[in-house]
């Protein structure tokens, strides 16, 4: 992929789920284009590997589904980076893949804690500093499932629909502040999160994509990084599809 030299010069970013997959690729690109990053993740060994891949990256071990953890992580990142210009909320889990009548309550609550509450906590703790400096870019990773719903993935679909609604609300709140808030709704793409799903579910989701293939994480990262940059200046409270033709609205 082509890099844009200096696009993030002087900019800093917090990337949740930053130790692997889309989060790691977006963070790598931000650094390669001149920025500095703080990677948030619950997987300590993956964080250590990510720090090796991105020399100089700041890392925080954090459960974003726990508000107190997020408060402390935000404090550490502000101290390490000096400021936070960009927030990429890419951490997420799928939960169980079963019909609603059999869906485990603890799995439902865990998905909501990470995918929805975690996104809220991160925004709540980082937005005030962005408002104070008059600049910020927030990118929430939702999903095509939040628009269309995937069968036997009710918690994931519901949580991602809620992230879309939350993005639209926050984006409108901050529209005149210099802080822009957008979300991305990918179709299924190659990612470690697929390890949480049975092959039958992955095959179903692939069959729904007119291009006939899964997306690749670097394709999603390219869109995320445009939304994270100063080039994105007149889009907020918006939803950006990247779905191989699956969603057209």
Backbone torsions as a table, in degrees:
resi	resn	phi	psi	omega
1	UNK	NA	146.5	-179.3
2	UNK	-78.9	134.4	176.1
3	UNK	-95.2	156.1	177.2
4	UNK	-113.4	100.8	-172.8
5	UNK	-57.1	128.3	173.7
6	UNK	76.6	4.6	-176.0
7	UNK	-59.8	-33.6	-179.4
8	UNK	-109.3	23.2	178.5
9	UNK	-57.7	125.8	179.8
10	UNK	81.1	-2.5	-178.0
11	UNK	-97.4	152.2	179.3
12	UNK	-127.3	150.6	-175.9
13	UNK	-141.9	141.8	165.8
14	UNK	-102.8	129.5	179.8
15	UNK	-125.0	113.6	177.2
16	UNK	-83.6	151.6	-171.4
17	UNK	62.7	29.9	-170.3
18	UNK	-80.8	-0.5	-176.5
19	UNK	-88.3	-8.8	-178.2
20	UNK	-159.9	171.9	172.0
21	UNK	56.4	-140.6	-177.2
22	UNK	-59.1	-42.7	-179.0
23	UNK	-58.8	-45.3	-179.5
24	UNK	-65.6	-43.5	-179.7
25	UNK	-63.9	-41.1	177.7
26	UNK	-63.9	-42.4	179.6
27	UNK	-63.9	-42.9	178.5
28	UNK	-59.5	-42.5	-178.6
29	UNK	-67.4	-40.4	178.0
30	UNK	-59.7	-43.3	179.5
31	UNK	-67.1	-44.5	179.8
32	UNK	-62.0	-25.3	179.5
33	UNK	-100.2	20.3	168.5
34	UNK	105.1	-2.0	-176.7
35	UNK	-94.6	177.6	174.1
36	UNK	-122.1	149.9	-173.3
37	UNK	-133.9	152.2	168.4
38	UNK	-120.0	119.9	-177.1
39	UNK	-96.0	126.4	176.9
40	UNK	-109.4	131.9	179.1
41	UNK	-163.5	157.5	178.4
42	UNK	-90.8	-15.5	-176.3
43	UNK	-92.9	101.2	-174.7
44	UNK	-63.7	-40.7	-178.8
45	UNK	-67.8	-38.2	177.0
46	UNK	-66.5	-36.0	176.5
47	UNK	-62.3	-41.6	179.6
48	UNK	-63.1	-41.9	177.7
49	UNK	-65.2	-40.1	-179.9
50	UNK	-64.5	-37.5	179.5
51	UNK	-65.3	-32.1	175.7
52	UNK	-68.2	-39.7	-179.6
53	UNK	-71.1	-33.3	180.0
54	UNK	-116.7	90.2	-178.7
55	UNK	-56.6	130.3	177.1
56	UNK	87.4	-2.4	179.3
57	UNK	-67.0	139.1	173.0
58	UNK	-85.4	140.7	-178.7
59	UNK	-128.8	147.5	177.3
60	UNK	-136.2	127.7	173.7
61	UNK	-84.5	116.4	-172.1
62	UNK	-151.2	140.9	169.6
63	UNK	-97.6	104.4	-174.5
64	UNK	-68.6	-12.9	175.8
65	UNK	-79.0	-0.5	178.6
66	UNK	-114.8	115.4	-174.2
67	UNK	-59.0	-42.6	-178.8
68	UNK	-62.0	-38.1	176.4
69	UNK	-60.5	-42.2	-178.1
70	UNK	-68.2	-40.0	176.8
71	UNK	-56.6	-46.5	-179.5
72	UNK	-69.0	-40.2	179.0
73	UNK	-62.6	-42.0	178.9
74	UNK	-62.9	-40.0	178.0
75	UNK	-61.7	-46.5	-179.2
76	UNK	-63.0	-42.2	-177.9
77	UNK	-68.0	-41.2	177.6
78	UNK	-61.2	-40.9	179.8
79	UNK	-66.5	-41.6	-177.6
80	UNK	-72.8	-39.7	-174.3
81	UNK	-95.2	-19.9	-177.2
82	UNK	88.9	-30.6	178.0
83	UNK	-163.3	168.3	175.6
84	UNK	-131.2	113.4	-179.5
85	UNK	-94.1	-29.6	-170.8
86	UNK	-132.7	137.6	172.3
87	UNK	-127.8	120.4	175.5
88	UNK	-111.5	110.3	179.5
89	UNK	-91.8	88.4	-177.2
90	UNK	-111.9	-4.6	177.8
91	UNK	-67.3	138.5	178.9
92	UNK	-170.2	158.8	176.3
93	UNK	-133.1	159.5	-176.6
94	UNK	-91.2	-33.1	-172.6
95	UNK	78.3	-171.7	-178.2
96	UNK	-67.6	156.3	175.9
97	UNK	-117.3	81.1	-176.4
98	UNK	-149.7	161.8	176.1
99	UNK	-61.6	156.9	-179.2
100	UNK	-56.2	-38.8	-177.1
101	UNK	-62.8	-20.6	-179.9
102	UNK	-112.6	4.3	-170.9
103	UNK	-69.9	124.8	-179.6
104	UNK	-66.3	131.0	-178.4
105	UNK	-61.2	-38.9	-178.5
106	UNK	-66.0	-33.1	176.9
107	UNK	-68.5	-43.1	177.1
108	UNK	-56.1	-49.0	-177.0
109	UNK	-66.1	-37.2	179.0
110	UNK	-65.5	-41.8	178.0
111	UNK	-61.4	-44.1	179.1
112	UNK	-65.2	-39.5	179.5
113	UNK	-60.8	-44.0	-176.2
114	UNK	-81.0	-54.9	-170.3
115	UNK	-72.8	-41.0	-176.8
116	UNK	-100.6	-58.5	-178.3
117	UNK	-61.5	-38.8	179.6
118	UNK	-61.8	-41.5	177.1
119	UNK	-62.1	-43.4	177.2
120	UNK	-61.4	-48.2	-178.7
121	UNK	-58.3	-45.4	-177.5
122	UNK	-63.1	-44.1	178.4
123	UNK	-64.8	-44.2	-177.7
124	UNK	-57.8	-39.5	-175.0
125	UNK	-86.1	-19.3	-176.4
126	UNK	-105.2	-29.2	-178.1
127	UNK	-56.2	-42.7	-177.1
128	UNK	-55.5	-40.2	178.9
129	UNK	-68.3	-36.2	177.1
130	UNK	-64.6	-43.5	178.4
131	UNK	-60.8	-43.7	-177.9
132	UNK	-61.7	-34.7	-179.3
133	UNK	-90.8	-7.3	176.8
134	UNK	73.6	21.3	-179.9
135	UNK	-155.6	139.3	173.8
136	UNK	-176.8	152.9	174.3
137	UNK	-133.1	122.5	178.4
138	UNK	-119.3	128.0	179.1
139	UNK	-123.9	115.9	177.8
140	UNK	-100.1	128.9	179.4
141	UNK	-89.0	107.7	176.3
142	UNK	-98.3	-136.8	-178.6
143	UNK	-170.3	153.9	170.8
144	UNK	-57.2	-27.0	177.9
145	UNK	-62.6	-26.8	177.6
146	UNK	-73.6	-17.5	176.4
147	UNK	-96.0	-44.6	-171.9
148	UNK	-104.2	-24.4	-174.3
149	UNK	76.6	131.7	173.4
150	UNK	-109.3	130.7	179.4
151	UNK	-61.4	144.7	-179.5
152	UNK	65.0	19.4	175.5
153	UNK	-138.0	50.7	-172.1
154	UNK	-66.1	-41.1	-178.7
155	UNK	-66.6	-46.2	179.5
156	UNK	-62.1	-47.1	-179.0
157	UNK	-61.2	-45.3	-179.0
158	UNK	-65.2	-41.5	-178.5
159	UNK	-65.6	-39.2	-178.7
160	UNK	-73.8	-32.2	172.7
161	UNK	-62.9	-39.8	178.9
162	UNK	-66.1	-36.7	177.1
163	UNK	-62.8	-38.8	177.3
164	UNK	-62.2	-47.2	179.2
165	UNK	-63.1	-41.0	178.2
166	UNK	-62.1	-42.1	179.1
167	UNK	-60.6	-44.8	-179.4
168	UNK	-63.7	-40.4	179.0
169	UNK	-65.7	-51.0	-177.7
170	UNK	-65.3	-40.3	179.2
171	UNK	-59.0	-40.7	178.4
172	UNK	-69.6	-38.1	177.5
173	UNK	-58.5	-39.1	-171.4
174	UNK	-102.2	10.5	-169.3
175	UNK	-58.0	-28.3	-179.1
176	UNK	-106.1	11.9	-173.9
177	UNK	-95.4	-11.4	-171.9
178	UNK	91.4	-2.5	179.1
179	UNK	-105.6	116.7	-177.8
180	UNK	-104.4	138.1	-174.9
181	UNK	-128.4	119.0	-179.8
182	UNK	-135.9	162.7	175.6
183	UNK	-129.6	157.5	-179.6
184	UNK	-116.2	135.6	-180.0
185	UNK	-119.5	82.7	179.7
186	UNK	-74.7	151.9	160.2
187	UNK	-76.4	180.0	-178.2
188	UNK	-57.8	132.5	176.8
189	UNK	-135.6	160.2	-178.0
190	UNK	-60.4	120.2	-174.1
191	UNK	-164.0	154.3	176.1
192	UNK	-59.2	-22.1	-179.6
193	UNK	-63.5	-22.7	179.1
194	UNK	-65.5	-21.0	177.5
195	UNK	-64.4	-17.3	-179.1
196	UNK	-86.7	-2.9	-173.4
197	UNK	-116.3	148.0	172.5
198	UNK	-71.9	154.1	-178.6
199	UNK	-58.5	-34.8	-179.1
200	UNK	-61.0	-36.4	179.5
201	UNK	-70.9	-39.9	178.2
202	UNK	-64.9	-42.5	179.0
203	UNK	-62.2	-40.9	177.5
204	UNK	-59.8	-46.7	-176.6
205	UNK	-68.1	-35.7	176.0
206	UNK	-64.0	-39.0	-177.9
207	UNK	-64.5	-19.6	-178.7
208	UNK	-86.8	-5.7	-175.9
209	UNK	-97.5	115.7	-177.0
210	UNK	-57.6	-31.3	179.0
211	UNK	-71.7	-10.8	172.7
212	UNK	77.1	15.3	179.0
213	UNK	-146.3	162.6	171.5
214	UNK	-77.1	155.7	173.3
215	UNK	-71.8	169.8	175.0
216	UNK	-115.9	143.4	-172.9
217	UNK	-58.3	-34.2	-178.5
218	UNK	-67.3	-26.7	177.0
219	UNK	-68.4	-40.5	178.6
220	UNK	-69.4	-40.1	-178.7
221	UNK	-61.6	-34.6	178.9
222	UNK	-62.3	-42.7	177.9
223	UNK	-67.6	-43.4	179.0
224	UNK	-57.4	-43.0	-176.6
225	UNK	-71.3	-30.6	173.2
226	UNK	-65.1	-44.7	179.3
227	UNK	-64.6	-26.0	-179.9
228	UNK	-83.7	-5.9	-172.8
229	UNK	-101.6	170.5	176.3
230	UNK	-69.3	-18.0	176.9
231	UNK	-61.4	-31.0	175.1
232	UNK	-83.3	104.3	-173.6
233	UNK	-129.8	-10.8	-177.5
234	UNK	-133.1	23.0	176.0
235	UNK	-123.8	123.2	172.4
236	UNK	-152.7	157.0	-176.5
237	UNK	58.1	29.6	-173.5
238	UNK	-112.8	160.2	177.9
239	UNK	-118.2	124.2	-177.7
240	UNK	-110.3	115.6	178.4
241	UNK	-81.1	141.5	170.2
242	UNK	-147.0	86.7	-162.4
243	UNK	-135.7	13.7	-179.6
244	UNK	62.1	22.8	178.5
245	UNK	97.2	-0.9	-176.8
246	UNK	-66.3	-45.7	179.1
247	UNK	-110.1	137.2	-178.3
248	UNK	-130.2	27.6	178.9
249	UNK	-143.5	NA	NA
